[in-house]
Structures are given as structure tokens and as C-alpha cells.
Amino acid sequence: MAYELPPLPYAPDALEPYFDKLTMEIHHGRHHKAYVDNLNKAIAGNAALEAKSLEALIGDLASVPDAIRGPVRNNGGGHWNHSFFWNILAPNAGGTPTGALADAINSAFGSFAEFQAKFEAAGLGRFGSGWVWLVSHEGKLAIVTTPNQDNPLMGKAISGVEGKVLLGADVWEHAYYLKYQNKRADYLKAFWSLVNWAAVANNL
């Protein structure tokens, strides 16, 4: 198997009451696992692809054969996105960023509160399933969204956006429906209580 499902960096109930245990168990153990399994199935037998890091694989989708490019894009993106997502969340987190990250957010958006409002609005505005990201591009921060399991690592030609990913929020319904039903806005507000700003700053 070229890729493996990484363990959650905390217990499934550690993000309560914001993200419930059952959602985390299903989100990680079923949805994320399915992306990993389907990615491995798609590239099975292609030694060149199996040897690549996940970042290298989804960062150069043009090198993936046409017949499997769609499955690699969808499932490789899903694997990377979720692996990233688990690691920018933490129990007893939230609050506000500090240092260079805070300065960059204030410079780009005016204030942390304005950044939160724009990030939430972008997440709400993403029709259907997808992700909302905070990226750094050419020294400036920007909020972007991608459909499905696309991400900025795939490049502008594929995903429509570009930049180094600092923060991301999953706005697929499977991320929140058990607890929040169709209330994506409530889910996005709860997200702030779990953001590990030290990890985001490290990404910067």
C-alpha cells in the first residue's frame, strides 16, 4: 500500500462539544479511510506513482495517466486535505493568533474579526461540497475556496487557486451534519474554538 491512513492526533471525543465524537469517528475512520483506500486502488501497479510523496503526486496531476487522473485528483486531494485538517485542530485551542501570523492577518484583512467574518462568508458561499482555505501567495494572505477535494497544491490550472496552505476548513456536509444538520454557519463558528494557531503559524 503506497499510502496509509494517519491516526488522529487526539482522541475522537477530544474536540467535544464543538465536533462530536461520532462525527469524528465517521469522518476519519470511514470518509478519510475511503480516500486512502481508493487512492491506493487507483495507482496500484504503477511503481512511479506509488513511489511519490502525496504532495508530489497531487502537485503534478499532469503526469498522472488520463485514465486514473480523476480518481487520483479526488482521492489524493481528499487524503491530503483531511490529513492537513486534523493537524490544524486541537482540543483546548482557539483564541487568537499572535506574532507574525497576527500581523499578516491584520495587514491583509484589517483585523482578526474581519478575517473570521470573511473566512466564514467564503465557506458559506462555497456551493455544495468543498473547502475554504487561508493561503499565503507572494507574501500576502488570501482566502480562497475549492470544490470537492481540490486544494491549492494542485496549482491554479487544476484547482483555480494557488498559494501555500496555512489553514483550511472542510465544508462537506459529512464534516458537520450529524451535529449541525444544515447549519453550516454554526459549524464554521464552532471551528474557531478548535484552531491550533501555533500549527497555523508554523505553516506560515
C-alpha positions as CSV (number, residue, x, y, z in Angstrom):
1,M,0.0,0.0,0.0
2,A,1.5,3.3,-1.1
3,Y,-0.4,5.5,1.4
4,E,-1.8,4.9,4.9
5,L,-4.5,6.5,7.0
6,P,-2.7,8.6,9.6
7,P,-4.1,8.3,13.2
8,L,-6.0,11.2,14.6
9,P,-3.6,13.3,16.7
10,Y,-6.1,13.2,19.6
11,A,-9.0,11.0,20.8
12,P,-12.2,11.1,18.7
13,D,-14.0,12.8,21.6
14,A,-11.3,15.3,22.3
15,L,-12.9,18.1,20.2
16,E,-16.2,17.9,22.1
17,P,-18.5,19.8,22.3
18,Y,-17.7,21.6,19.1
19,F,-17.0,18.5,16.9
20,D,-18.8,15.4,18.3
21,K,-17.2,12.0,18.7
22,L,-19.4,10.2,16.3
23,T,-18.8,12.7,13.5
24,M,-15.0,12.4,14.1
25,E,-15.2,8.6,14.1
26,I,-17.1,8.5,10.8
27,H,-15.2,11.4,9.2
28,H,-11.8,10.0,9.9
29,G,-12.4,6.2,10.1
30,R,-14.8,6.0,7.1
31,H,-14.5,9.1,4.8
32,H,-10.8,9.7,5.1
33,K,-10.0,5.9,5.1
34,A,-12.1,5.6,1.9
35,Y,-10.0,8.3,0.2
36,V,-6.8,6.5,1.1
37,D,-8.1,3.1,0.0
38,N,-9.4,4.4,-3.3
39,L,-6.2,6.3,-4.0
40,N,-4.2,3.2,-3.4
41,K,-6.5,1.2,-5.7
42,A,-6.2,3.9,-8.4
43,I,-2.4,3.8,-8.6
44,A,-1.9,0.1,-7.8
45,G,0.8,-1.4,-10.1
46,N,2.2,2.0,-11.2
47,A,5.5,2.0,-9.4
48,A,6.4,5.5,-10.4
49,L,3.2,6.9,-8.8
50,E,3.4,4.7,-5.8
51,A,6.9,6.0,-5.1
52,K,5.8,9.6,-4.9
53,S,5.0,11.6,-1.8
54,L,1.4,12.6,-1.6
55,E,2.4,16.3,-2.2
56,A,4.4,15.3,-5.3
57,L,1.6,13.2,-6.6
58,I,-1.2,15.8,-6.3
59,G,1.1,18.6,-7.1
60,D,1.8,17.2,-10.6
61,L,-1.5,15.7,-11.8
62,A,-0.5,16.3,-15.4
63,S,1.9,13.4,-15.0
64,V,-0.8,11.0,-13.9
65,P,-2.3,8.9,-16.8
66,D,-5.6,10.2,-18.1
67,A,-7.4,7.0,-17.1
68,I,-6.8,7.5,-13.4
69,R,-6.3,11.2,-13.1
70,G,-9.8,11.8,-11.9
71,P,-9.6,9.2,-9.1
72,V,-6.1,10.4,-8.1
73,R,-7.3,14.0,-8.0
74,N,-10.4,13.3,-5.9
75,N,-8.9,10.7,-3.5
76,G,-5.4,12.1,-3.3
77,G,-6.9,15.5,-2.6
78,G,-9.2,14.0,0.0
79,H,-6.3,12.3,1.7
80,W,-4.1,15.4,1.8
81,N,-7.0,17.7,2.8
82,H,-8.1,15.6,5.7
83,S,-4.5,14.9,6.9
84,F,-3.9,18.6,6.9
85,F,-7.3,19.4,8.6
86,W,-6.7,17.1,11.6
87,N,-3.4,18.7,12.3
88,I,-4.6,22.3,12.4
89,L,-7.2,21.4,15.0
90,A,-6.6,20.7,18.7
91,P,-8.5,20.3,22.0
92,N,-8.3,23.3,24.3
93,A,-7.3,25.5,21.3
94,G,-8.9,28.5,19.7
95,G,-8.3,32.0,20.8
96,T,-6.4,34.4,18.6
97,P,-3.2,34.2,16.7
98,T,-0.1,36.1,17.8
99,G,3.2,37.3,16.4
100,A,3.9,37.3,12.6
101,L,0.7,35.4,11.8
102,A,-1.4,38.0,13.6
103,D,0.4,40.8,11.9
104,A,-0.1,39.2,8.5
105,I,-3.8,38.7,9.1
106,N,-4.3,42.3,10.3
107,S,-2.4,43.6,7.3
108,A,-4.4,41.5,4.8
109,F,-7.9,41.8,6.4
110,G,-7.9,44.8,8.7
111,S,-8.4,42.8,11.9
112,F,-8.8,39.2,13.2
113,A,-12.6,39.7,13.4
114,E,-12.7,40.8,9.8
115,F,-10.7,37.8,8.8
116,Q,-13.1,35.5,10.6
117,A,-16.1,37.1,9.0
118,K,-14.6,36.8,5.5
119,F,-13.5,33.2,6.1
120,E,-16.9,32.2,7.3
121,A,-18.6,34.0,4.4
122,A,-16.3,32.2,1.9
123,G,-17.2,28.9,3.5
124,L,-20.9,29.6,3.3
125,G,-20.5,30.8,-0.2
126,R,-18.9,27.6,-1.5
127,F,-21.9,25.9,-3.2
128,G,-22.1,22.2,-2.5
129,S,-19.1,20.4,-1.2
130,G,-15.6,21.8,-0.9
131,W,-13.1,23.6,1.3
132,V,-12.2,27.1,2.4
133,W,-8.5,28.0,2.8
134,L,-6.2,30.7,4.1
135,V,-3.2,30.8,1.8
136,S,0.0,32.8,1.5
137,H,0.8,33.8,-2.0
138,E,3.6,36.1,-3.0
139,G,3.9,37.4,0.6
140,K,0.2,38.2,1.0
141,L,-2.6,36.3,2.7
142,A,-5.8,35.4,0.9
143,I,-8.9,33.4,1.5
144,V,-9.9,31.0,-1.3
145,T,-12.2,28.1,-1.8
146,T,-12.1,24.9,-3.9
147,P,-14.8,22.5,-4.9
148,N,-14.9,18.8,-3.9
149,Q,-11.4,17.7,-2.7
150,D,-9.3,20.1,-4.7
151,N,-6.7,22.2,-3.0
152,P,-4.1,24.9,-3.8
153,L,-1.3,22.3,-4.0
154,M,-2.8,21.2,-7.3
155,G,-2.0,24.5,-8.9
156,K,-4.1,27.2,-10.5
157,A,-4.6,25.3,-13.7
158,I,-6.3,22.5,-11.8
159,S,-7.9,24.0,-8.7
160,G,-8.3,27.6,-9.8
161,V,-6.3,28.9,-6.9
162,E,-2.7,29.0,-5.7
163,G,-0.6,29.6,-2.6
164,K,0.8,27.9,0.4
165,V,-1.9,26.5,2.6
166,L,-2.0,27.8,6.2
167,L,-5.5,26.9,7.4
168,G,-8.4,25.0,6.0
169,A,-12.0,24.1,6.9
170,D,-13.9,21.2,5.4
171,V,-17.4,22.3,4.3
172,W,-18.6,19.0,3.1
173,E,-21.8,18.0,4.9
174,H,-20.1,14.9,6.3
175,A,-18.0,17.2,8.4
176,Y,-20.8,18.6,10.4
177,Y,-24.3,17.2,9.5
178,L,-24.8,14.9,12.5
179,K,-24.4,17.8,15.0
180,Y,-25.2,20.9,13.0
181,Q,-27.6,19.5,10.3
182,N,-27.8,22.1,7.5
183,K,-26.4,24.9,9.8
184,R,-23.0,25.3,8.1
185,A,-22.7,28.8,9.6
186,D,-22.9,27.4,13.2
187,Y,-20.3,24.7,12.3
188,L,-17.9,27.4,10.9
189,K,-18.3,29.5,14.1
190,A,-17.5,26.4,16.2
191,F,-14.4,25.7,14.1
192,W,-12.7,28.8,15.6
193,S,-12.7,27.2,19.1
194,L,-10.6,24.3,17.8
195,V,-8.0,26.0,15.6
196,N,-4.4,25.4,16.7
197,W,-2.9,28.8,15.9
198,A,0.6,27.6,16.7
199,A,0.3,25.0,13.9
200,V,-1.1,27.6,11.5
201,A,1.8,29.9,12.4
202,N,4.2,27.1,11.8
203,N,2.7,26.6,8.3
204,L,3.3,30.3,7.7
